Amino acid sequence: MESRLTASEEKDTFQHKPLKEEIFDVMHKRIIAGKYPPGEWLRQEIISSQLGVSQTPVREALDLLVSAGLAERVPYRGVRVLQLTIEEIVDAYAVRLVLESAAVRAAALNKTEAQKRMLADIVEQTKALVTLADMSTQRQLNREFHRTLVAASGNSLLTRMYEMASNQFPDWMLYEYMFRHPELLQTSLAKEYQEHKAIAEAVANGDAGLSVEHAIEHIRNLGNELVTYLGIPKKLLDTTEEQLKPLLAGSYQMRPSSK
């Protein structure tokens, strides 16, 4: 039988999880903490040795990191922490604005009672997650919130397209920045909680217009964090938003960009 983790990070994992998920949690926390910078190769033999486990669950954990958008698999070379260009980040931001606004409008009209409860439950789970130790769990719940929101649209193709776009959005890099600047943590996570709560409530109430308004406002605030935390040129995001206005017309009147 495969042995469980014996590394110091073990206390942060859930022992009822499969080993590959325990390893994923450890690696996830290390990436967010900046211990593995963008572009660094994740060698399964080294990770296996460090954690005292065989290479099979490590390989499976690396697959989970790729699926979660934190890493990429390069043919014939291995897996490395995702390294995105500025253009790729801006493109992902643009696609999220379009897809998520469409998905949220549909979700307000098509969500099930179970999906309403799930969204509310995820939001409440994040309310108390405001410390550095919580950031891995916070990020995973954040992604689960948006996936559930898009799935509530009832459009499976839209859901698959959103999954592709979200994997190119550098939310983990924003978390990593906050990890290095803990003075920003509580304010940023409290704002995120309030924005998610507003979206979930509007969807639950079937208010399509308000749902879209809150969703776009939330993504635009993430865009402001891309500028402030990651140095993405604001002019690029402003130009992108201007180009997207015709696509979003009728569902939400975008406010002027803040200076």
C-alpha positions as CSV (number, residue, x, y, z in Angstrom):
1,M,0.0,0.0,0.0
2,E,1.3,3.5,-0.9
3,S,2.6,5.4,2.2
4,R,1.1,8.7,3.2
5,L,2.9,12.0,3.2
6,T,5.5,12.4,5.9
7,A,6.6,15.9,5.0
8,S,6.0,18.9,7.2
9,E,3.1,20.0,4.9
10,E,1.2,16.9,5.9
11,K,-0.7,18.9,8.6
12,D,-2.2,21.0,5.9
13,T,-3.7,18.1,4.0
14,F,-6.9,16.1,4.4
15,Q,-6.0,12.5,5.3
16,H,-9.2,11.1,3.8
17,K,-8.1,12.3,0.3
18,P,-6.5,10.1,-2.3
19,L,-2.7,10.5,-2.1
20,K,-2.5,12.2,-5.5
21,E,-4.8,14.9,-4.1
22,E,-2.7,15.3,-0.9
23,I,0.3,15.8,-3.1
24,F,-1.6,18.2,-5.3
25,D,-2.5,20.3,-2.2
26,V,1.1,20.4,-1.2
27,M,2.3,21.5,-4.6
28,H,-0.6,23.9,-5.0
29,K,0.4,25.7,-1.7
30,R,4.1,25.8,-2.8
31,I,3.2,27.4,-6.1
32,I,1.0,30.0,-4.5
33,A,3.7,30.7,-1.9
34,G,6.2,31.4,-4.7
35,K,8.4,28.4,-3.9
36,Y,8.0,27.3,-7.6
37,P,8.1,30.4,-9.8
38,P,6.6,30.6,-13.3
39,G,8.5,28.5,-15.8
40,E,10.1,26.2,-13.2
41,W,10.1,22.5,-14.1
42,L,8.4,20.1,-11.7
43,R,10.4,17.0,-11.8
44,Q,8.4,14.1,-10.4
45,E,11.5,12.1,-9.3
46,I,12.6,15.1,-7.1
47,I,9.1,15.7,-5.7
48,S,8.8,12.0,-5.1
49,S,12.0,11.9,-3.1
50,Q,11.1,15.1,-1.2
51,L,7.7,13.8,-0.1
52,G,8.7,10.2,0.5
53,V,6.2,8.7,-2.0
54,S,6.4,6.8,-5.3
55,Q,6.4,8.6,-8.6
56,T,3.0,7.3,-9.7
57,P,0.8,9.5,-7.4
58,V,3.2,12.4,-8.1
59,R,2.6,12.1,-11.8
60,E,-1.1,12.0,-11.1
61,A,-0.8,15.1,-8.9
62,L,1.0,16.9,-11.7
63,D,-1.9,16.1,-14.0
64,L,-4.2,17.7,-11.5
65,L,-2.0,20.8,-11.5
66,V,-2.2,21.0,-15.3
67,S,-6.0,20.6,-15.1
68,A,-6.2,23.4,-12.5
69,G,-4.3,25.8,-14.8
70,L,-1.2,26.1,-12.5
71,A,1.1,24.0,-14.8
72,E,1.5,23.0,-18.4
73,R,2.8,19.8,-19.9
74,V,5.4,20.2,-22.6
75,P,5.8,17.3,-24.9
76,Y,9.0,15.2,-24.4
77,R,10.1,17.6,-21.6
78,G,7.8,17.3,-18.7
79,V,5.6,19.6,-16.6
80,R,6.4,23.2,-15.5
81,V,4.7,25.9,-13.6
82,L,2.6,27.9,-16.1
83,Q,4.3,31.0,-17.5
84,L,2.0,33.3,-19.4
85,T,2.8,36.2,-21.7
86,I,1.1,39.5,-21.2
87,E,-0.9,38.9,-24.4
88,E,-2.1,35.6,-23.2
89,I,-3.3,37.1,-19.9
90,V,-5.1,40.0,-21.7
91,D,-6.7,37.5,-24.1
92,A,-7.9,35.3,-21.1
93,Y,-9.3,38.5,-19.4
94,A,-11.3,39.4,-22.6
95,V,-12.7,35.9,-23.0
96,R,-13.7,35.7,-19.4
97,L,-15.6,39.0,-19.7
98,V,-17.6,37.7,-22.7
99,L,-18.2,34.1,-21.6
100,E,-18.9,34.8,-17.9
101,S,-21.3,37.6,-18.7
102,A,-23.2,35.3,-21.1
103,A,-23.1,32.4,-18.6
104,V,-24.3,34.4,-15.6
105,R,-27.3,35.8,-17.6
106,A,-28.3,32.2,-18.5
107,A,-27.6,31.0,-15.0
108,A,-30.1,33.5,-13.6
109,L,-32.7,32.0,-15.8
110,N,-31.8,28.3,-15.8
111,K,-30.2,27.5,-12.4
112,T,-31.6,24.7,-10.3
113,E,-32.3,24.7,-6.6
114,A,-29.3,22.5,-6.0
115,Q,-27.1,25.0,-7.9
116,K,-28.4,27.9,-5.9
117,R,-27.6,26.1,-2.7
118,M,-24.2,25.1,-3.9
119,L,-23.3,28.7,-4.9
120,A,-24.4,30.0,-1.5
121,D,-22.5,27.3,0.3
122,I,-19.3,27.9,-1.5
123,V,-19.6,31.7,-0.8
124,E,-20.1,31.0,2.9
125,Q,-17.2,28.6,3.1
126,T,-14.9,31.4,1.9
127,K,-16.0,34.0,4.4
128,A,-13.6,32.9,7.1
129,L,-10.7,32.1,4.8
130,V,-8.5,35.2,5.3
131,T,-5.1,34.0,6.4
132,L,-2.0,32.9,4.4
133,A,-2.6,29.3,5.4
134,D,-6.1,29.5,3.9
135,M,-5.0,30.7,0.4
136,S,-4.8,27.3,-1.3
137,T,-8.3,26.4,-0.1
138,Q,-9.5,29.9,-1.0
139,R,-8.3,29.6,-4.5
140,Q,-9.8,26.2,-5.1
141,L,-13.2,27.4,-3.7
142,N,-12.9,30.5,-5.9
143,R,-12.5,28.3,-9.0
144,E,-15.3,26.0,-7.9
145,F,-17.6,29.0,-7.5
146,H,-17.0,30.2,-11.0
147,R,-17.3,26.7,-12.5
148,T,-20.6,26.2,-10.7
149,L,-21.8,29.6,-11.8
150,V,-21.1,28.8,-15.5
151,A,-22.4,25.2,-15.2
152,A,-25.7,26.7,-14.0
153,S,-26.1,28.3,-17.4
154,G,-27.2,24.9,-18.6
155,N,-25.0,25.2,-21.7
156,S,-22.4,22.5,-21.7
157,L,-20.4,23.9,-24.7
158,L,-20.2,27.3,-22.9
159,T,-19.0,25.5,-19.8
160,R,-16.2,23.8,-21.7
161,M,-15.1,27.0,-23.4
162,Y,-15.0,28.8,-20.1
163,E,-12.9,26.0,-18.5
164,M,-10.3,26.5,-21.3
165,A,-10.3,30.3,-20.7
166,S,-10.2,30.1,-16.9
167,N,-7.1,27.9,-17.1
168,Q,-5.3,30.8,-18.9
169,F,-6.3,33.4,-16.3
170,P,-3.5,33.9,-13.8
171,D,-5.6,34.0,-10.6
172,W,-3.0,31.9,-8.8
173,M,-0.4,34.7,-9.6
174,L,-2.7,37.2,-7.9
175,Y,-2.8,34.9,-4.9
176,E,1.0,34.5,-5.0
177,Y,1.4,38.3,-5.0
178,M,-0.9,38.6,-1.9
179,F,1.1,35.8,-0.2
180,R,4.2,38.0,-0.6
181,H,2.2,41.1,0.5
182,P,0.0,39.9,3.4
183,E,-1.0,43.4,4.3
184,L,-3.3,43.2,1.2
185,L,-4.8,39.9,2.0
186,Q,-7.8,40.5,4.3
187,T,-9.0,43.5,2.3
188,S,-8.7,41.8,-1.1
189,L,-10.4,38.5,0.1
190,A,-13.2,40.4,1.9
191,K,-13.9,42.3,-1.3
192,E,-13.9,39.0,-3.3
193,Y,-16.3,37.5,-0.8
194,Q,-18.8,40.4,-1.1
195,E,-18.6,40.3,-4.9
196,H,-19.2,36.6,-5.1
197,K,-22.1,36.9,-2.6
198,A,-23.7,39.7,-4.7
199,I,-23.5,37.5,-7.9
200,A,-24.8,34.4,-6.1
201,E,-27.8,36.3,-4.7
202,A,-28.7,38.0,-8.0
203,V,-28.6,34.6,-9.8
204,A,-30.7,33.0,-7.0
205,N,-33.2,35.8,-7.4
206,G,-33.4,35.3,-11.1
207,D,-32.3,38.8,-11.9
208,A,-30.4,38.4,-15.1
209,G,-29.4,42.0,-15.6
210,L,-28.1,42.5,-12.1
211,S,-26.3,39.2,-12.2
212,V,-24.4,40.3,-15.3
213,E,-23.7,43.7,-13.8
214,H,-22.1,42.1,-10.7
215,A,-20.2,39.6,-12.7
216,I,-18.6,42.1,-15.1
217,E,-17.8,44.4,-12.2
218,H,-16.1,41.5,-10.4
219,I,-14.0,40.6,-13.5
220,R,-13.1,44.2,-14.1
221,N,-11.9,44.5,-10.5
222,L,-9.7,41.4,-11.2
223,G,-8.4,43.3,-14.2
224,N,-7.5,46.2,-11.8
225,E,-5.5,43.7,-9.8
226,L,-3.7,42.4,-12.9
227,V,-2.6,46.0,-13.4
228,T,-1.6,46.7,-9.8
229,Y,-0.2,43.3,-8.8
230,L,1.2,41.9,-12.0
231,G,2.1,45.0,-14.0
232,I,-0.2,44.3,-16.9
233,P,-0.4,47.6,-18.9
234,K,-3.7,49.2,-18.1
235,K,-3.9,50.6,-21.6
236,L,-4.1,47.0,-23.0
237,L,-7.1,46.2,-20.7
238,D,-8.8,49.5,-21.5
239,T,-8.4,48.9,-25.3
240,T,-9.7,45.3,-24.9
241,E,-12.8,46.5,-22.9
242,E,-13.5,49.1,-25.5
243,Q,-13.5,46.5,-28.3
244,L,-15.8,44.3,-26.3
245,K,-18.5,46.9,-25.6
246,P,-20.6,45.9,-28.7
247,L,-20.6,42.3,-27.5
248,L,-21.8,43.3,-24.0
249,A,-24.3,46.0,-25.1
250,G,-27.8,45.4,-23.9
251,S,-26.7,43.2,-21.0
252,Y,-24.6,45.7,-19.1
253,Q,-23.5,49.3,-19.7
254,M,-19.9,49.3,-18.8
255,R,-18.8,52.2,-16.6
256,P,-15.9,54.4,-17.7
257,S,-12.5,53.0,-16.7
258,S,-11.0,54.4,-13.5
259,K,-8.0,56.6,-14.0
